[in-house]
């Protein structure tokens, strides 16, 4: 192991990889913290800090090697990207999608409910006439699928999405927690 650490290129690669791992853990832990999943956040933080100490120790022991500092900084940036990609795959939580259909006569609400989405709808009036406004709640893992279905039903639909901070009540939440999405 000491020969490996004495090799300049190997040291740069080790520091780079360690920091990618560290920042990925940091990103995931932060997301779990923000989502209120404290036990997962605490569990991940144990690994995060261990990797951090090892990586930082390698850099601090070799501060005279500028390539190690560059590798540490580059690993940090790449770790943010990797952590965000992991979070996208985990797709924790829910998303609320507000949709305004250009045509209030489309059976939009019915089609989405048949697919298992929770939809609340009402008639609205826009700049160019009558509209159908909807609010749809879905797990984030179905977000892209929902956008695709909306686009297929009404390609001109106006869509705004956000992440709700709290969800309480309603029949739909119980169905989703039981895995009844179609």
C-alpha positions in Angstrom: 0.0 0.0 0.0 2.9 2.4 0.8 4.3 1.9 -2.7 0.9 2.8 -4.2 0.7 6.0 -2.1 4.3 7.0 -3.2 3.2 6.7 -6.9 2.1 10.2 -7.9 -0.5 9.1 -10.4 -1.9 6.5 -8.1 -2.2 9.0 -5.3 -4.1 11.4 -7.6 -6.6 8.7 -8.6 -7.1 7.5 -5.0 -7.8 11.1 -3.8 -10.1 11.7 -6.8 -12.1 8.5 -6.2 -12.3 9.0 -2.4 -13.6 12.5 -2.8 -16.2 11.4 -5.4 -17.4 8.8 -2.9 -17.4 11.3 0.0 -19.4 14.0 -1.8 -21.8 11.5 -3.1 -22.5 10.4 0.4 -22.7 14.0 1.5 -25.3 14.8 -1.2 -27.4 11.7 -0.4 -27.2 12.4 3.4 -28.3 16.0 2.8 -31.2 14.9 0.7 -32.3 12.3 3.3 -32.0 15.1 6.0 -34.2 17.4 4.0 -36.7 14.7 3.4 -36.9 14.1 7.2 -35.4 10.6 7.0 -33.1 11.1 10.0 -32.1 7.5 10.6 -31.0 7.0 7.0 -29.2 10.3 7.1 -27.4 9.3 10.3 -26.4 5.9 8.9 -25.0 7.4 5.7 -23.1 10.0 7.7 -21.0 7.3 9.4 -19.6 6.3 6.0 -19.4 9.8 4.8 -17.2 11.1 7.6 -14.9 8.0 7.5 -14.3 8.5 3.8 -13.8 12.3 4.3 -11.2 11.8 7.0 -9.2 9.3 4.9 -9.3 11.6 1.8 -8.5 14.8 3.6 -5.7 13.0 5.5 -4.1 12.0 2.2 -4.2 15.6 0.9 -3.0 17.2 4.1 -0.1 14.7 4.4 1.0 15.7 0.8 0.2 19.4 0.6 3.4 20.0 -1.4 1.8 18.1 -4.3 -0.5 20.5 -6.1 -1.9 17.7 -8.2 -3.4 16.1 -5.1 -5.2 19.4 -4.2 -6.5 19.6 -7.8 -7.6 15.9 -7.6 -9.4 16.7 -4.3 -11.2 19.7 -5.8 -12.1 17.8 -9.0 -13.3 14.8 -7.0 -15.6 17.2 -5.0 -17.2 18.5 -8.2 -17.6 15.1 -9.7 -19.0 13.8 -6.4 -21.8 16.4 -6.6 -22.8 15.2 -10.0 -22.6 11.5 -9.0 -24.6 12.2 -5.8 -27.3 14.0 -7.8 -27.6 11.1 -10.3 -28.0 8.7 -7.4 -30.7 10.9 -5.9 -32.5 11.0 -9.3 -32.5 7.2 -9.3 -33.8 7.0 -5.7 -36.6 9.6 -6.6 -37.6 10.1 -3.0 -40.9 11.8 -2.1 -43.7 13.1 -4.1 -44.2 15.7 -6.8 -47.3 17.9 -7.3 -48.0 18.8 -10.9 -50.3 21.6 -11.9 -51.7 21.2 -15.4 -53.8 23.6 -17.5 -55.3 21.9 -20.5 -55.9 24.0 -23.6 -59.1 22.0 -24.2 -61.6 21.6 -21.3 -63.5 19.0 -23.3 -60.7 16.4 -23.2 -61.4 13.7 -20.6 -58.1 14.4 -19.0 -59.1 13.8 -15.4 -60.7 10.4 -16.1 -57.7 9.2 -18.2 -55.2 10.1 -15.4 -57.3 8.6 -12.6 -57.6 5.4 -14.5 -53.8 5.2 -14.4 -53.9 5.6 -10.6 -53.0 9.3 -10.3 -54.7 11.5 -7.7 -56.3 14.3 -9.7 -58.3 17.3 -8.5 -59.7 19.4 -11.4 -61.7 22.5 -11.9 -62.7 24.7 -14.8 -60.7 27.9 -15.3 -60.7 30.8 -17.7 -57.4 31.8 -19.5 -56.4 34.5 -21.9 -57.8 32.5 -24.8 -61.0 31.1 -23.2 -62.1 28.1 -21.1 -59.5 25.8 -19.7 -59.3 22.7 -17.4 -57.0 23.1 -14.5 -55.7 20.1 -12.6 -53.5 19.4 -9.6 -51.9 15.9 -9.7 -50.0 14.3 -6.9 -47.6 11.4 -7.7 -44.5 9.7 -6.3 -41.3 11.2 -7.9 -40.5 7.9 -9.4 -43.5 8.3 -11.7 -42.8 11.9 -12.5 -41.4 11.5 -16.0 -44.0 8.9 -16.9 -46.7 11.4 -15.8 -45.3 14.1 -18.0 -45.3 11.7 -21.0 -48.9 10.8 -20.4 -49.9 14.5 -20.1 -48.1 15.2 -23.3 -49.9 12.3 -25.1 -53.3 13.5 -23.9 -52.8 17.2 -24.6 -49.5 18.3 -26.2 -50.4 21.9 -25.6 -50.9 21.5 -21.9 -49.2 24.0 -19.6 -47.3 22.2 -16.7 -45.8 23.5 -13.5 -44.4 21.0 -11.0 -43.1 21.4 -7.4 -42.3 19.2 -4.5 -44.8 19.5 -1.6 -43.3 19.9 1.9 -46.1 18.0 3.6 -49.0 15.7 2.5 -51.8 14.9 4.8 -55.2 13.4 4.3 -57.1 12.3 1.2 -57.9 8.8 -0.1 -55.1 8.8 -2.7 -52.1 8.9 -0.3 -53.3 5.6 1.2 -53.5 3.9 -2.3 -50.0 5.1 -3.3 -48.4 3.9 0.0 -49.9 0.5 -0.8 -48.3 0.5 -4.2 -51.5 0.8 -6.3 -50.2 2.9 -9.1 -50.9 1.5 -12.5 
